[in-house]
Amino acid sequence: MADADTAPDTGRLAVFVGVLVVLAAAVVGVARLVDVSVVTLAPVYMFTPMVAGLAVCFGRNVSLASVGVSAPRTWWFVAAAVGALPLVGLTLALAVAVPGVAFDASVDPVPGIPLPGGVLGVVATFGLVLGLGVTVNALFAFGEEFGWRGYLLWELAPLGFWRASALVGLVWGLWHAPIIAAGYNFPSFPLVGVGVMTAACLSFSPVYTYAVVRAESVFAAAVLHGVFNGSAGIVVAHAVAEETAITELVASPVGLAGIAAFGLAAGGIALTGTPTLSRGFADSERPRRATQRTTAGGD
């Protein structure tokens, strides 16, 4: 077992980043070799952080339990999954509040699946995306989250909640660069999109960290990520604008609307009390207890 709360180990970080870069380059290389877009291989690409994290855990004697592969606290696990829905709702509200963006109620957010109209239809849509989010989507999201909020968060935990979250978010955002540059999420603005996506990941990261620390398990981040990915299409479907720049860069779950929504949630975390982050966030040997909180100004 690696030591508990020493400074981040540069050797382990080098292994993680090195494997991550090599795998990213390999996926890009395969895409070019078979003449397909990197976006086509996105489901495979999503598992590269997990492979990089496993390389460190198995190669440097870091247990899977210590990096969050443990049974979550039930209430916080459920809260992480369900909590993605109001965040999507807030993103939609902020998007349609932007001048030039309109709410289109006529669009079917789940093409090919007949749903009832009105309020019942909205409830059915959220129920569907919640179900998919905690199953299929969460499986793929775990491919990322084991790397980000599992190993990397554990490694950077001595830096404190906010600094660790920021660094994880930065790596997470830059890791998206190959698929964003290939046209994913921001097809008309691929290079600008890399910067916007990185800003989005920086904004998202404290909320994801909060879910992991409260649930004491990386699985909380996987379901939050999975449900958010599954329900984010609701924003894309209903927030419409004539200008492409507004559609892609502003009224988008990973555009300025999403950044603002998660930024408000992060502000709420700071105001209500930042949880203490340590390498023992998922220690299965200690009793389950309420997570300690620092003051709003804590790191």
C-alpha positions in Angstrom: 0.0 0.0 0.0 1.3 3.4 -0.9 1.7 6.0 1.9 -1.3 8.0 2.8 -0.8 11.8 2.8 2.6 12.7 1.5 3.1 15.1 -1.4 2.1 13.9 -4.9 4.6 11.4 -6.3 6.1 12.7 -9.5 7.2 9.2 -10.5 3.6 7.9 -10.3 2.3 11.0 -12.1 4.8 10.6 -14.9 3.7 7.0 -15.4 0.1 8.1 -15.5 0.6 11.0 -17.9 3.0 9.0 -20.1 0.7 6.1 -20.5 -2.2 8.5 -21.1 -0.4 10.3 -23.9 0.8 7.1 -25.5 -2.7 5.7 -25.5 -4.2 8.9 -26.9 -1.6 9.0 -29.7 -2.3 5.3 -30.4 -6.0 5.9 -30.8 -5.4 8.9 -33.1 -2.9 6.8 -35.1 -5.4 3.9 -35.5 -8.1 6.3 -36.6 -5.8 7.7 -39.3 -4.7 4.2 -40.3 -8.3 3.0 -40.9 -9.4 6.4 -42.2 -12.1 7.2 -39.7 -12.6 10.1 -37.4 -11.2 10.0 -33.9 -14.8 10.7 -32.8 -15.8 7.3 -34.1 -13.3 5.7 -31.6 -14.5 7.9 -28.7 -16.0 4.9 -26.8 -12.5 3.3 -26.9 -10.8 6.6 -26.1 -12.9 6.9 -22.9 -11.1 4.0 -21.3 -7.6 5.3 -21.8 -7.6 7.1 -18.3 -8.6 3.8 -16.7 -5.8 2.0 -18.3 -3.3 4.7 -17.3 -4.6 4.6 -13.7 -4.4 0.8 -13.6 -0.8 1.0 -14.9 0.1 3.1 -11.9 -1.9 1.0 -9.4 -0.5 -2.3 -10.5 3.0 -1.0 -11.2 3.4 1.1 -8.1 1.5 -0.9 -5.4 -1.5 1.4 -5.0 -4.6 -0.6 -4.0 -7.8 -0.2 -6.0 -9.7 0.3 -2.8 -7.6 3.3 -1.8 -8.3 5.1 -5.1 -12.1 4.7 -4.7 -13.0 1.4 -6.1 -15.2 0.6 -3.1 -18.9 0.4 -2.1 -20.3 4.0 -2.0 -22.3 5.5 0.8 -25.8 4.9 -0.6 -27.4 8.3 0.0 -24.6 10.2 -1.7 -24.4 7.7 -4.5 -28.1 8.3 -5.3 -27.6 12.0 -4.8 -24.7 12.0 -7.4 -26.9 10.3 -10.0 -30.0 12.3 -9.4 -28.1 15.5 -8.9 -27.0 15.6 -12.5 -30.6 16.3 -13.6 -31.1 19.7 -11.9 -27.7 20.7 -13.2 -28.9 19.9 -16.7 -32.1 21.8 -15.9 -30.1 24.8 -14.7 -27.9 24.7 -17.8 -31.0 24.7 -20.0 -32.5 27.7 -18.1 -29.2 29.7 -18.4 -29.0 28.8 -22.1 -32.5 30.0 -23.0 -31.8 33.2 -20.9 -29.1 34.2 -23.4 -30.3 36.8 -26.0 -30.8 35.0 -29.4 -31.6 31.6 -27.8 -35.1 30.3 -27.8 -36.8 27.3 -26.1 -38.1 24.8 -28.6 -40.7 22.5 -27.0 -41.5 20.7 -30.3 -38.2 18.9 -30.5 -38.0 15.2 -29.5 -35.0 14.9 -27.1 -35.0 11.1 -27.5 -35.4 10.4 -31.3 -36.9 7.1 -32.1 -38.5 6.5 -28.7 -42.2 7.5 -28.5 -42.9 9.5 -25.3 -46.1 11.1 -24.0 -46.5 14.8 -24.3 -46.6 17.5 -21.6 -45.3 17.1 -18.1 -45.6 13.3 -18.2 -43.3 13.4 -21.3 -40.7 15.5 -19.4 -40.8 13.0 -16.4 -40.5 10.1 -18.8 -37.5 11.7 -20.5 -35.7 12.3 -17.3 -36.5 8.8 -16.1 -35.1 7.3 -19.3 -31.9 9.3 -19.2 -31.5 8.5 -15.5 -31.9 4.8 -16.2 -29.4 4.8 -19.1 -27.1 7.1 -17.1 -26.6 4.8 -14.2 -26.1 1.7 -16.4 -24.7 1.9 -19.9 -23.4 5.5 -19.7 -21.9 5.0 -16.3 -20.0 2.0 -17.5 -18.2 4.1 -20.2 -17.9 7.1 -17.8 -16.1 4.8 -15.3 -13.5 4.4 -18.0 -12.7 8.0 -17.5 -13.5 8.4 -13.8 -11.2 5.7 -12.6 -8.4 7.8 -14.0 -9.6 11.2 -13.1 -11.5 11.0 -9.8 -9.9 7.6 -8.8 -6.1 7.5 -9.2 -5.4 11.2 -10.1 -7.6 12.6 -7.4 -6.0 10.3 -4.8 -2.5 11.3 -6.0 -3.3 15.0 -5.8 -5.3 14.9 -2.6 -2.6 16.4 -0.5 -3.0 19.6 -2.4 -6.5 20.1 -1.0 -10.0 20.1 -2.5 -9.8 23.1 -4.8 -6.2 22.8 -6.1 -6.6 19.0 -6.7 -9.9 19.6 -8.4 -8.4 22.3 -10.7 -5.5 20.1 -11.7 -7.7 17.1 -12.4 -10.0 19.3 -14.4 -7.1 20.7 -16.4 -5.8 17.3 -17.4 -9.3 16.1 -18.0 -10.0 19.0 -20.4 -6.7 18.8 -22.3 -7.2 15.0 -22.7 -10.3 15.8 -24.8 -8.2 17.8 -27.3 -7.9 15.1 -30.0 -11.7 14.4 -30.2 -12.6 18.1 -29.9 -10.2 19.0 -32.6 -11.8 16.3 -34.8 -15.2 18.1 -34.5 -16.8 16.7 -31.4 -19.1 19.1 -29.5 -17.8 22.1 -31.3 -17.7 21.1 -35.0 -17.6 24.7 -36.3 -15.0 25.8 -33.8 -12.6 22.9 -33.1 -9.6 24.8 -31.9 -11.6 27.3 -29.8 -13.6 24.3 -28.6 -10.5 22.8 -27.0 -10.2 25.8 -24.8 -13.9 25.9 -24.0 -14.0 22.2 -23.2 -11.0 22.7 -20.9 -12.8 25.5 -19.2 -15.9 23.3 -18.8 -13.9 20.5 -17.2 -12.3 23.0 -14.8 -15.9 24.1 -13.9 -17.3 20.6 -13.6 -14.4 19.2 -11.6 -15.2 20.5 -8.1 -18.7 19.1 -8.3 -17.4 15.7 -9.3 -14.8 15.8 -6.6 -17.5 16.7 -4.1 -19.6 13.6 -5.1 -16.6 11.3 -4.7 -15.6 12.6 -1.3 -19.1 12.5 0.0 -19.8 9.1 -1.3 -16.3 7.8 -0.5 -16.2 6.1 -3.9 -15.2 6.8 -7.5 -18.5 5.2 -8.6 -20.3 8.3 -7.5 -18.4 10.3 -10.2 -19.2 7.6 -12.7 -23.0 7.8 -12.3 -22.9 11.6 -12.1 -20.9 11.7 -15.3 -23.1 9.0 -17.0 -26.4 10.7 -16.1 -25.1 14.1 -17.2 -23.8 12.8 -20.5 -27.2 11.0 -21.1 -29.3 14.1 -20.2 -27.2 16.8 -21.8 -28.9 16.2 -25.1 -32.0 17.8 -23.6 -30.1 21.2 -23.6 -29.0 20.6 -27.2 -32.5 19.7 -28.3 -34.5 22.5 -26.6 -32.1 25.5 -26.6 -32.0 26.7 -30.2 -30.3 29.7 -31.8 -29.7 30.9 -35.3 -26.1 31.8 -34.8 -23.7 28.8 -34.8 -21.3 30.4 -32.4 -24.1 30.8 -29.8 -25.4 27.3 -30.3 -22.0 25.6 -29.9 -20.1 27.8 -27.6 -22.8 29.3 -25.4 -26.1 27.4 -25.3 -24.4 24.0 -24.8 -24.0 21.7 -21.9 -20.2 22.0 -22.3 -20.4 25.7 -23.4 -20.8 28.8 -21.4 -24.2 27.8 -20.1 -22.8 24.5 -18.7 -19.8 26.3 -17.3 -21.9 28.8 -15.5 -24.3 26.1 -14.1 -21.4 24.1 -12.6 -19.7 27.2 -11.5 -22.8 28.1 -9.5 -22.8 24.6 -8.0 -19.1 25.0 -7.1 -19.9 28.3 -5.5 -22.5 26.5 -3.4 -19.9 24.0 -2.2 -17.6 26.8 -1.2 -20.4 28.6 0.7 -21.8 25.6 2.5 -18.4 24.2 3.5 -15.7 22.7 1.5 -15.2 19.0 2.4 -11.8 17.9 3.5 -9.9 16.0 0.8 -7.3 13.4 1.8 -6.0 10.2 0.4 -8.2 8.4 2.9 -11.4 9.6 1.1 -12.3 5.9 0.3 -10.5 4.1 3.1 -12.6 1.0 3.6 -11.0 0.2 7.0 -12.3 3.4 8.8 -15.9 3.7 10.1 -18.4 5.4 7.9 -18.9 8.9 9.2 -19.9 12.4 8.1 -17.1 13.9 6.0 -15.3 16.7 7.8 -15.8 20.2 6.5 -13.5 23.1 6.4 -14.6 26.7 6.3 -15.7 28.3 3.0 -12.2 29.5 2.5 -10.6 26.1 2.8 -8.5 24.7 0.1 
